[in-house]
Amino acid sequence: MKNHRFLRLFALMVMLTMLIPTFASFAVAEAADEEYVIQLIVSSSQTHARSDETEIGKVIKDKFNIVFEYLPVNDDSEKQSLMLATGDYPEILRLEGGEMVQDYIDADALVCLDDYIAASENFKVRYAEQIPYWRASSKDGKIYSWERYVPSDLTNAMEVLDIGVRTDMLEQQGWPNLVSEDDWFAFLQKAMEENPETNGQKTVGMVLPLAESWGPSLLTEFCEKGGETNDQGTNDAVVWNQVEQKWVPTWTLPAVIDSYHFFNRLYQAGILDPDCFTDTYDQVQEKINSGRALSVWYCTWMSTGANATLVSNGHPEMQYINMPVRSNAQVEAGLKRQIRVETTRPFDSYVITNNAKYPERIFAFLDWALSDEGQILLQSGIEGKHYTLVDGKRTPTDEYITGVLTNANYSSDEGFDLASFFGACKQGDAQGIAYNLQAAPVYYDDIFLSDRQKEAYASLGWDNSLSYWLETGELAPTGLAATCVLDPDSAEGKLNEKFKAWIAVAATKLVIAEDFEATWEALNQEYLAMGVDAIVDKYNEILVTNQERYEQYVITTP
């Protein structure tokens, strides 16, 4: 009797064991069929509540049954730390910097991507160059994040962020070719005097969003304009010396001192927007959209939407163009400009958190997004609507060109900024045409510059919109610099956080100081007392270690 009962029980167990894969497969299939709504933190400028309200978003929904629900929330390091502390973070998250990523890893808040990457079709191919760097900068050699706007190449991603300036102001003063800080100071001072108001509002000479978590680093940007650094780590106690390939102190770098002094001159003359210390990104964008700002520092990408808004508001003459700026010392030295090409971008990291309902579906979408098909859809749009094939090459349609030039919300409305985590690689396809058609050199000036912008560059005597930088620049890949991250719990990490808080305050004091030299001397004594040489030494120690780790991973990574 007992044997019969045992045999029946055994048979039942065998049956259940055979059925488990069926149940599991059914569950996976059911999950794939379910509409998957994923919340994403986005800028308040996002014009839609859901991604399937856009043309590109509809294609993604049809293909993956994935919809993104947009949460307009202030996205900065303070918010990211708060979310980690409470555990209240979305399924996909942008994190600012390797330190923040490591904080989330240490809290066991992230999905390790190694198994997904091993089975991927596109991720491990697209990020072949980046993967050894990511592993080298990770404590355990595993990958928990990826980054936006990499890989990139100089042809399709020449990032030169200097000063966006109103073309009517250039015309008013006879189209001067401005470069040095003295050139810009004299130009803006005269423009302010002759144009105290713009469209009924008080004119501001120069705007920048210092209230953003990354804002204070904008005050050091002369270090990027010369021939010495490619501007890695300027929020920290260190900055990367591209020529010597090592970390050096930020605060005492001559280009950084010159940069602070330049902003001090602008502030004392009433040229620098006095609200810049409290202005966020969106507030700066509003001042450019209205044309109220004569110029914008560094954030020249804001000009695209602003120019379309100015045209629609009947002021095409006010459109902005990007022009170079360098310190007086840099101009006199005549050094080659270091044009940064980012190997990695840890300050723009993306992760799948442990709150993800279906991490495998998120990664499947990401892996597809990193294919040529995915990058073309997400950056070039839909064939026949946004582009056509002419002799096998993607060519923007009239509808696309008109939309970009006349509608500030066109990209958002169509879904080109559907989800920032999908990569947006700054590369070209097999024909060499950039995935983002607006970045393709073959089209950019002829098609995407407005007639007013073309007139401006021609009046300046430039061959094209990148002439100055092509003539004065040299390639500066970021390489291992971006992999160097301090342990936030180490003595050096804690001291570096103290320095970052200190330098943000010190920079503001320097900008508004009536006596720049005296203020500098007083602050420099505080700096020397902080003992930040230990941070510089630690960064260079990490650099050596990461070089060794990188060489290990670059050999073993397929």
C-alpha positions as CSV (number, residue, x, y, z in Angstrom):
1,M,0.0,0.0,0.0
2,K,2.8,2.3,0.9
3,N,4.6,1.5,-2.3
4,H,1.5,2.2,-4.3
5,R,1.1,5.6,-2.6
6,F,4.8,6.3,-3.2
7,L,4.5,5.4,-6.9
8,R,1.5,7.7,-7.3
9,L,3.3,10.5,-5.6
10,F,6.4,9.9,-7.7
11,A,4.3,9.9,-10.9
12,L,2.7,13.2,-9.9
13,M,6.1,14.8,-9.2
14,V,7.4,13.7,-12.6
15,M,4.3,15.1,-14.3
16,L,4.7,18.4,-12.5
17,T,8.3,18.6,-13.4
18,M,7.5,18.1,-17.0
19,L,4.8,20.8,-16.8
20,I,7.0,23.4,-15.1
21,P,8.9,24.4,-18.4
22,T,5.5,24.8,-20.1
23,F,4.2,27.0,-17.3
24,A,7.4,29.0,-17.3
25,S,7.3,29.4,-21.1
26,F,3.7,30.5,-20.9
27,A,4.6,33.1,-18.2
28,V,7.4,34.5,-20.4
29,A,5.1,34.6,-23.4
30,E,2.4,36.3,-21.4
31,A,4.9,38.8,-20.1
32,A,6.0,39.6,-23.7
33,D,2.4,40.1,-24.8
34,E,1.6,42.4,-21.9
35,E,1.9,46.1,-22.7
36,Y,4.9,47.2,-20.7
37,V,4.7,50.8,-19.4
38,I,8.0,52.1,-18.2
39,Q,8.3,55.4,-16.4
40,L,11.2,57.6,-17.4
41,I,12.4,60.8,-15.7
42,V,12.6,63.5,-18.3
43,S,13.0,67.3,-18.6
44,S,10.0,69.5,-18.1
45,S,10.3,70.5,-21.7
46,Q,8.9,67.1,-22.8
47,T,5.7,67.8,-24.7
48,H,4.1,64.3,-24.3
49,A,2.9,62.1,-21.5
50,R,3.6,58.8,-23.3
51,S,5.9,57.7,-26.0
52,D,3.1,56.1,-28.1
53,E,1.7,59.6,-28.7
54,T,4.6,60.0,-31.2
55,E,5.2,58.4,-34.6
56,I,8.4,56.7,-33.6
57,G,6.9,55.7,-30.3
58,K,4.1,53.9,-32.1
59,V,6.6,51.9,-34.1
60,I,8.3,50.8,-30.8
61,K,5.0,49.9,-29.3
62,D,4.1,47.7,-32.3
63,K,7.5,46.1,-32.3
64,F,8.1,45.6,-28.5
65,N,4.7,46.5,-26.9
66,I,6.8,48.9,-24.7
67,V,5.5,52.4,-23.9
68,F,7.4,55.0,-21.9
69,E,5.5,57.2,-19.5
70,Y,7.3,60.5,-19.0
71,L,7.9,61.9,-15.5
72,P,9.0,65.6,-15.6
73,V,11.2,65.6,-12.5
74,N,14.3,67.6,-11.7
75,D,17.1,65.1,-12.5
76,D,20.3,65.8,-10.6
77,S,22.7,64.0,-8.3
78,E,20.8,65.2,-5.2
79,K,17.6,63.7,-6.5
80,Q,19.4,60.5,-7.4
81,S,20.9,60.2,-3.9
82,L,17.5,60.7,-2.4
83,M,15.9,58.1,-4.5
84,L,18.6,55.6,-3.5
85,A,18.0,56.4,0.1
86,T,14.3,55.8,-0.1
87,G,14.4,52.9,-2.7
88,D,11.8,54.9,-4.7
89,Y,13.5,54.9,-8.1
90,P,12.1,54.0,-11.6
91,E,13.0,50.9,-13.6
92,I,15.4,52.7,-15.8
93,L,17.5,55.6,-14.4
94,R,20.1,58.1,-15.5
95,L,22.9,58.5,-13.0
96,E,25.5,61.3,-13.0
97,G,29.0,59.8,-12.8
98,G,30.8,56.7,-11.8
99,E,30.6,57.5,-8.1
100,M,26.8,57.6,-8.2
101,V,26.7,54.4,-10.2
102,Q,29.0,52.8,-7.6
103,D,26.7,54.0,-4.8
104,Y,23.7,52.2,-6.5
105,I,25.9,49.0,-7.0
106,D,26.9,49.0,-3.4
107,A,23.3,49.3,-2.3
108,D,22.4,46.3,-4.6
109,A,20.0,48.5,-6.5
110,L,21.1,47.6,-10.0
111,V,20.8,44.7,-12.4
112,C,24.1,43.2,-13.4
113,L,24.2,43.2,-17.2
114,D,27.0,40.6,-17.8
115,D,24.7,37.6,-18.6
116,Y,22.6,39.8,-20.9
117,I,25.7,41.2,-22.6
118,A,27.1,37.7,-23.2
119,A,24.0,36.7,-25.1
120,S,23.5,40.0,-26.8
121,E,23.7,40.5,-30.6
122,N,24.4,44.2,-30.7
123,F,25.4,45.5,-27.3
124,K,28.8,43.8,-27.2
125,V,29.5,44.8,-30.7
126,R,28.4,48.4,-30.5
127,Y,30.2,48.9,-27.2
128,A,33.3,46.8,-28.0
129,E,35.6,49.7,-27.4
130,Q,33.8,50.8,-24.2
131,I,33.4,47.5,-22.5
132,P,37.0,47.1,-21.3
133,Y,36.9,50.7,-20.0
134,W,33.7,50.0,-18.1
135,R,35.1,46.8,-16.6
136,A,38.3,48.5,-15.6
137,S,36.4,51.2,-13.7
138,S,34.2,48.7,-11.9
139,K,35.1,47.3,-8.5
140,D,34.2,43.8,-9.4
141,G,34.9,44.0,-13.1
142,K,31.2,43.6,-13.9
143,I,29.0,45.9,-16.0
144,Y,25.9,47.5,-14.4
145,S,25.5,50.6,-16.7
146,W,26.0,51.9,-20.2
147,E,26.3,55.5,-21.5
148,R,24.6,57.8,-23.9
149,Y,26.3,59.3,-27.0
150,V,29.0,56.7,-27.3
151,P,30.6,55.4,-29.4
152,S,31.4,58.6,-31.3
153,D,33.7,59.7,-34.0
154,L,35.0,63.1,-34.8
155,T,33.4,63.3,-38.3
156,N,29.9,62.8,-36.9
157,A,30.3,64.2,-33.4
158,M,32.5,67.2,-33.4
159,E,31.5,68.7,-30.1
160,V,32.8,72.2,-29.8
161,L,30.7,74.0,-27.1
162,D,31.9,77.6,-26.9
163,I,29.5,80.6,-27.2
164,G,26.1,80.8,-28.9
165,V,25.6,84.4,-30.0
166,R,22.8,86.4,-31.7
167,T,23.5,87.0,-35.3
168,D,21.9,90.4,-35.3
169,M,24.4,91.6,-32.8
170,L,27.3,90.4,-34.9
171,E,25.8,92.2,-38.0
172,Q,25.3,95.3,-35.9
173,Q,29.0,95.4,-35.2
174,G,30.2,94.5,-38.7
175,W,30.6,90.7,-38.3
176,P,33.7,90.6,-36.1
177,N,35.6,87.3,-35.8
178,L,35.6,87.0,-32.0
179,V,38.0,84.6,-30.3
180,S,39.8,86.1,-27.2
181,E,38.2,87.0,-23.9
182,D,39.0,90.6,-24.7
183,D,37.2,90.3,-28.0
184,W,34.1,89.0,-26.4
185,F,34.1,91.4,-23.5
186,A,34.3,94.4,-25.8
187,F,31.7,93.0,-28.1
188,L,29.1,92.2,-25.4
189,Q,29.7,95.4,-23.5
190,K,28.9,97.4,-26.7
191,A,25.9,95.2,-27.6
192,M,24.5,95.7,-24.1
193,E,24.9,99.5,-24.3
194,E,23.2,99.7,-27.7
195,N,20.5,97.1,-27.0
196,P,19.2,97.6,-23.4
197,E,15.9,95.9,-24.3
198,T,14.9,93.0,-26.5
199,N,11.2,92.6,-27.5
200,G,10.2,94.7,-24.4
201,Q,12.3,92.8,-21.9
202,K,15.6,93.8,-20.3
203,T,18.5,92.4,-22.3
204,V,21.0,90.0,-20.6
205,G,24.5,89.7,-22.0
206,M,25.4,86.1,-21.2
207,V,23.4,83.2,-19.7
208,L,24.3,79.9,-18.2
209,P,22.6,77.4,-15.8
210,L,24.8,77.4,-12.7
211,A,21.9,76.0,-10.6
212,E,22.2,72.6,-12.3
213,S,24.4,70.1,-10.5
214,W,26.9,70.3,-13.3
215,G,26.6,74.0,-13.6
216,P,29.6,75.1,-11.5
217,S,31.9,73.2,-13.8
218,L,31.0,75.6,-16.6
219,L,33.0,78.4,-14.9
220,T,36.2,76.5,-15.6
221,E,35.7,75.9,-19.3
222,F,38.7,77.8,-20.5
223,C,40.6,74.7,-19.6
224,E,38.8,72.9,-22.5
225,K,39.5,75.7,-25.0
226,G,43.3,75.5,-25.0
227,G,45.9,72.9,-25.8
228,E,46.3,71.3,-22.5
229,T,43.2,69.4,-21.3
230,N,40.0,67.8,-22.6
231,D,38.0,68.9,-19.6
232,Q,37.7,65.7,-17.6
233,G,36.8,66.1,-13.9
234,T,36.4,69.9,-13.5
235,N,33.8,69.4,-10.8
236,D,36.5,67.6,-8.8
237,A,39.8,68.6,-7.2
238,V,41.5,67.3,-10.4
239,V,41.5,68.0,-14.1
240,W,42.9,65.8,-16.8
241,N,46.1,67.0,-18.6
242,Q,45.7,65.6,-22.1
243,V,49.2,66.4,-23.1
244,E,50.9,64.7,-20.1
245,Q,48.2,62.1,-19.7
246,K,47.9,62.6,-15.9
247,W,45.7,64.3,-13.3
248,V,46.6,67.7,-12.1
249,P,44.9,70.1,-9.6
250,T,41.9,72.0,-11.0
251,W,42.0,75.1,-8.7
252,T,45.6,76.2,-9.6
253,L,45.4,75.4,-13.3
254,P,46.2,78.8,-15.1
255,A,43.3,78.3,-17.6
256,V,40.9,77.8,-14.7
257,I,42.0,81.0,-13.0
258,D,41.7,82.8,-16.3
259,S,38.2,81.4,-16.7
260,Y,37.1,82.7,-13.3
261,H,38.6,86.0,-14.0
262,F,36.8,86.3,-17.3
263,F,33.4,85.7,-15.6
264,N,34.3,88.2,-12.9
265,R,34.9,90.8,-15.6
266,L,31.5,90.0,-17.2
267,Y,29.7,90.2,-13.9
268,Q,31.3,93.5,-12.8
269,A,30.4,95.1,-16.2
270,G,26.7,93.9,-15.9
271,I,27.1,91.5,-18.8
272,L,26.8,88.2,-17.0
273,D,23.2,87.5,-16.1
274,P,22.9,88.1,-12.4
275,D,20.3,85.3,-12.2
276,C,22.7,82.7,-13.6
277,F,23.6,81.5,-10.1
278,T,20.0,80.3,-9.5
279,D,19.0,79.6,-13.1
280,T,18.2,76.1,-14.1
281,Y,18.5,74.6,-17.6
282,D,14.9,75.3,-18.5
283,Q,15.1,79.0,-17.3
284,V,18.2,79.5,-19.5
285,Q,16.4,77.9,-22.4
286,E,13.5,80.4,-22.0
287,K,15.8,83.4,-22.1
288,I,17.4,82.1,-25.4
289,N,14.0,81.2,-26.9
290,S,12.9,84.8,-26.5
291,G,16.2,86.2,-27.8
292,R,16.5,88.2,-24.6
293,A,20.0,86.7,-24.1
294,L,22.7,88.1,-26.4
295,S,24.8,85.0,-25.8
296,V,24.8,81.6,-24.1
297,W,28.0,80.1,-22.6
298,Y,28.8,76.4,-23.5
299,C,25.2,75.2,-23.8
300,T,25.1,76.0,-27.5
301,W,22.9,73.0,-28.3
302,M,20.0,75.0,-26.8
303,S,20.2,77.2,-29.9
304,T,18.5,74.6,-32.2
305,G,15.1,74.9,-30.4
306,A,15.6,78.6,-29.7
307,N,16.2,79.4,-33.4
308,A,13.0,77.7,-34.5
309,T,11.1,79.6,-31.8
310,L,12.6,82.9,-32.9
311,V,11.6,82.2,-36.5
312,S,8.0,81.3,-35.5
313,N,7.8,84.4,-33.4
314,G,8.8,86.6,-36.4
315,H,12.5,87.3,-35.5
316,P,14.7,85.2,-37.8
317,E,17.4,87.9,-37.7
318,M,18.1,87.1,-34.0
319,Q,19.1,83.5,-34.6
320,Y,22.2,82.2,-32.7
321,I,25.4,80.6,-34.1
322,N,28.3,79.0,-32.3
323,M,31.5,80.9,-32.2
324,P,34.9,80.2,-30.5
325,V,36.3,81.6,-27.3
326,R,39.7,81.3,-25.7
327,S,41.5,83.1,-22.9
328,N,43.9,85.8,-23.9
329,A,46.8,83.6,-22.9
330,Q,45.6,80.7,-25.1
331,V,45.2,83.0,-28.1
332,E,48.7,84.4,-27.6
333,A,50.2,80.9,-27.2
334,G,48.5,79.6,-30.4
335,L,48.2,76.1,-29.1
336,K,46.1,73.4,-30.9
337,R,42.7,73.2,-29.4
338,Q,42.0,69.8,-27.8
339,I,38.7,68.7,-29.3
340,R,37.3,66.1,-27.0
341,V,35.9,62.8,-28.4
342,E,34.4,60.9,-25.5
343,T,35.5,57.3,-25.2
344,T,33.2,56.9,-22.2
345,R,30.7,59.3,-20.6
346,P,30.1,58.2,-17.0
347,F,28.3,61.5,-16.2
348,D,25.6,60.3,-18.5
349,S,25.2,56.7,-17.3
350,Y,22.0,54.6,-17.6
351,V,21.0,51.6,-15.5
352,I,18.3,49.0,-15.1
353,T,17.3,49.0,-11.4
354,N,16.1,46.1,-9.3
355,N,12.7,47.7,-9.4
356,A,12.4,46.6,-13.1
357,K,9.4,44.3,-13.7
358,Y,10.9,42.7,-16.8
359,P,14.6,43.5,-17.0
360,E,15.0,41.0,-19.8
361,R,12.5,42.9,-22.0
362,I,14.3,46.2,-21.3
363,F,17.6,44.8,-22.3
364,A,16.1,43.1,-25.4
365,F,14.8,46.5,-26.5
366,L,18.2,48.1,-25.7
367,D,20.1,45.5,-27.6
368,W,17.9,46.0,-30.7
369,A,18.2,49.8,-30.3
370,L,22.0,49.5,-30.6
371,S,21.6,47.8,-34.0
372,D,21.8,49.8,-37.3
373,E,18.0,49.3,-37.6
374,G,17.4,50.6,-34.1
375,Q,19.8,53.6,-34.4
376,I,18.4,54.6,-37.7
377,L,14.8,54.5,-36.5
378,L,15.5,56.3,-33.2
379,Q,17.8,58.9,-34.7
380,S,16.7,59.2,-38.4
381,G,13.1,58.3,-38.0
382,I,10.7,56.5,-40.4
383,E,11.6,55.8,-44.0
384,G,9.4,57.7,-46.3
385,K,8.3,60.2,-43.7
386,H,11.5,61.5,-42.2
387,Y,14.1,60.3,-44.7
388,T,14.3,58.6,-48.1
389,L,17.0,56.5,-49.7
390,V,18.8,58.3,-52.6
391,D,21.5,56.2,-54.2
392,G,21.4,54.0,-51.1
393,K,22.0,56.9,-48.7
394,R,19.6,58.3,-46.1
395,T,18.4,61.7,-47.2
396,P,16.2,63.9,-45.1
397,T,12.7,64.6,-46.5
398,D,11.3,68.1,-47.0
399,E,8.9,67.4,-44.2
400,Y,11.7,66.6,-41.8
401,I,13.8,69.6,-42.8
402,T,10.8,72.0,-42.5
403,G,9.9,70.5,-39.1
404,V,13.4,70.9,-37.7
405,L,13.8,74.5,-38.9
406,T,10.4,75.8,-38.0
407,N,9.1,73.8,-35.1
408,A,10.9,73.9,-31.7
409,N,9.0,70.8,-30.6
410,Y,9.4,68.8,-33.8
411,S,11.9,66.3,-32.5
412,S,9.9,65.7,-29.3
413,D,6.6,65.5,-31.2
414,E,7.9,62.9,-33.7
415,G,9.6,60.9,-31.0
416,F,13.3,61.5,-31.8
417,D,14.0,62.0,-28.1
418,L,11.8,59.0,-27.3
419,A,14.0,57.6,-24.5
420,S,17.5,58.9,-23.8
421,F,18.7,55.5,-22.5
422,F,18.8,53.9,-26.0
423,G,22.2,55.1,-26.7
424,A,22.0,57.7,-29.5
425,C,25.4,56.7,-30.8
426,K,27.3,59.4,-32.5
427,Q,28.4,57.4,-35.5
428,G,27.5,56.8,-39.1
429,D,26.0,53.8,-41.0
430,A,27.8,51.7,-43.7
431,Q,27.6,54.7,-46.1
432,G,29.1,57.0,-43.5
433,I,25.9,59.0,-43.0
434,A,25.4,59.9,-39.3
435,Y,22.5,58.2,-37.7
436,N,21.4,61.7,-36.5
437,L,20.8,63.4,-39.9
438,Q,21.3,66.8,-38.2
439,A,24.9,65.8,-37.3
440,A,25.8,64.5,-40.8
441,P,28.4,66.9,-42.3
442,V,27.1,66.1,-45.8
443,Y,23.8,67.7,-44.9
444,Y,24.4,69.9,-41.9
445,D,25.3,73.3,-43.3
446,D,23.5,73.1,-46.6
447,I,20.2,71.8,-45.2
448,F,20.0,72.3,-41.4
449,L,21.5,75.8,-41.2
450,S,18.9,78.4,-41.8
451,D,19.5,81.1,-44.4
452,R,20.2,83.5,-41.6
453,Q,22.9,81.2,-40.1
454,K,24.4,80.6,-43.5
455,E,24.5,84.4,-44.1
456,A,26.3,84.9,-40.8
457,Y,29.0,82.3,-41.4
458,A,29.6,83.6,-44.9
459,S,29.8,87.2,-43.6
460,L,32.4,86.0,-41.1
461,G,34.4,84.6,-44.0
462,W,34.1,81.0,-42.8
463,D,34.0,78.1,-45.3
464,N,31.6,76.3,-43.1
465,S,30.2,76.3,-39.5
466,L,33.1,74.3,-38.1
467,S,36.0,76.1,-40.0
468,Y,37.6,77.6,-36.9
469,W,37.8,74.4,-35.0
470,L,38.9,72.3,-37.9
471,E,41.8,74.7,-38.5
472,T,42.9,75.0,-34.9
473,G,41.9,71.6,-33.3
474,E,43.3,68.2,-32.8
475,L,41.7,64.9,-31.7
476,A,41.6,64.4,-27.9
477,P,40.0,61.0,-27.0
478,T,39.1,60.8,-23.3
479,G,40.4,57.2,-22.9
480,L,41.1,56.1,-19.4
481,A,40.5,59.5,-17.8
482,A,36.8,58.9,-17.5
483,T,37.3,55.6,-15.8
484,C,39.0,57.1,-12.7
485,V,36.5,57.2,-9.8
486,L,37.2,57.7,-6.1
487,D,35.6,55.4,-3.6
488,P,33.1,57.8,-2.0
489,D,33.7,56.2,1.5
490,S,37.5,56.6,1.2
491,A,39.3,59.5,2.9
492,E,40.1,60.9,-0.5
493,G,36.5,60.5,-1.7
494,K,35.2,62.3,1.3
495,L,37.8,65.1,0.9
496,N,36.8,65.4,-2.8
497,E,33.2,65.8,-1.9
498,K,34.2,68.5,0.5
499,F,36.3,70.2,-2.2
500,K,33.4,70.0,-4.7
501,A,31.1,71.8,-2.2
502,W,33.9,74.3,-1.5
503,I,34.8,75.1,-5.1
504,A,31.1,75.8,-6.0
505,V,31.0,78.5,-3.3
506,A,34.5,79.7,-4.0
507,A,33.8,80.1,-7.7
508,T,30.7,82.2,-7.0
509,K,32.8,84.4,-4.6
510,L,35.4,84.9,-7.3
511,V,32.8,85.8,-10.0
512,I,31.1,88.5,-7.9
513,A,34.3,89.8,-6.2
514,E,35.0,93.5,-6.4
515,D,38.7,92.7,-5.9
516,F,39.4,89.5,-7.8
517,E,43.1,89.2,-6.9
518,A,42.6,89.7,-3.1
519,T,39.7,87.3,-3.1
520,W,41.7,84.7,-5.0
521,E,44.6,85.0,-2.5
522,A,42.3,84.5,0.5
523,L,40.5,81.5,-1.1
524,N,43.8,80.0,-2.2
525,Q,44.9,79.9,1.4
526,E,41.8,77.9,2.2
527,Y,42.5,75.6,-0.7
528,L,46.1,75.0,0.4
529,A,44.9,74.1,3.9
530,M,42.5,71.4,2.5
531,G,45.4,69.1,1.5
532,V,43.9,68.2,-1.8
533,D,47.2,66.9,-3.1
534,A,46.2,63.6,-1.6
535,I,43.2,63.5,-4.1
536,V,45.5,64.2,-7.0
537,D,47.8,61.5,-6.0
538,K,45.0,59.0,-5.5
539,Y,43.5,59.8,-8.9
540,N,46.9,59.1,-10.5
541,E,47.2,55.9,-8.5
542,I,43.8,54.8,-9.8
543,L,44.8,55.7,-13.3
544,V,47.8,53.3,-13.1
545,T,45.6,50.5,-11.7
546,N,42.9,51.1,-14.3
547,Q,45.5,51.0,-17.1
548,E,46.6,47.5,-15.9
549,R,42.9,46.4,-15.5
550,Y,42.1,47.8,-19.0
551,E,44.9,45.9,-20.6
552,Q,43.6,42.7,-18.9
553,Y,40.1,43.2,-20.1
554,V,40.9,44.5,-23.6
555,I,42.8,41.2,-24.1
556,T,40.1,38.9,-22.7
557,T,37.0,40.8,-24.1
558,P,35.8,39.2,-27.3
